[in-house]
Amino acid sequence: MKTSYQVFEFTYNGFCGNLNEEVIMDYTAEFIEWTVDPGVAKFKCSDGRERYIPTFAIRDFDRNKHPEQQKTGVLFGIPSIS
């Protein structure tokens, strides 16, 4: 069974990000797979889009429910926003 997560409003520039925990986005997200960017995964969202979302922006994200992310040494990823 897949888990749908709520997503906080965020910005992410590929290196660091900002989080607004006062705003929950109007879509939910299901984990698809990890990216090579540490702490960032690809999610299928309830609005039909796929997004790269840093896990700090996922409400109650449980790493134990997903495969371990491979360590790559990549320091910069794909910028994204909620």
C-alpha positions in Angstrom: 0.0 0.0 0.0 1.4 3.4 -1.0 1.5 6.2 1.4 0.2 9.6 0.4 2.0 12.5 2.1 1.0 16.1 2.6 3.5 18.6 1.2 4.5 21.8 2.9 5.1 24.9 0.8 8.9 25.0 0.0 11.6 26.3 -2.3 14.7 24.3 -3.1 17.6 25.6 -5.2 19.4 22.3 -5.7 21.6 22.9 -2.7 19.5 24.2 0.2 15.9 25.2 0.7 13.3 27.1 2.6 10.2 25.6 4.2 6.9 27.2 5.2 5.2 24.8 7.6 2.2 27.1 7.9 1.1 26.2 4.3 0.1 22.7 3.1 -0.1 22.4 -0.6 -3.4 21.4 -2.2 -2.0 18.1 -3.5 -0.6 15.0 -1.9 2.5 13.0 -3.0 3.4 9.3 -3.3 7.0 8.3 -3.2 8.3 6.9 -6.6 12.1 6.7 -6.2 15.1 8.5 -4.9 17.1 10.9 -7.0 20.9 11.2 -6.9 20.4 14.4 -4.9 20.7 13.6 -1.2 17.3 13.7 0.6 15.4 14.4 -2.6 12.9 12.0 -4.2 10.6 11.8 -7.2 7.0 11.8 -6.2 3.7 11.2 -8.1 1.3 14.0 -7.0 -2.5 13.8 -6.7 -2.8 16.6 -9.3 -1.2 14.3 -12.0 2.3 15.8 -11.9 5.5 14.2 -11.0 7.7 16.4 -8.8 11.2 16.3 -7.3 10.6 17.1 -3.6 13.1 17.3 -0.8 12.0 15.1 2.1 12.2 18.0 4.5 9.1 19.3 2.7 7.1 16.1 3.2 4.9 16.0 6.3 5.8 13.0 8.5 8.0 11.4 5.9 9.1 8.0 7.2 12.4 6.8 5.6 11.9 3.3 7.0 8.9 2.8 4.6 11.2 3.3 1.6 14.4 1.8 0.2 17.6 3.3 1.4 18.9 6.1 -0.8 22.2 5.3 -2.5 25.1 7.6 -1.5 26.4 9.4 -4.6 28.4 12.4 -3.4 26.3 14.8 -5.5 26.0 18.2 -3.9 23.8 20.0 -6.3 20.4 18.8 -7.5 17.5 20.0 -9.6 15.9 23.2 -8.3 12.2 22.9 -7.5 9.3 24.6 -5.7 6.0 23.5 -4.2 
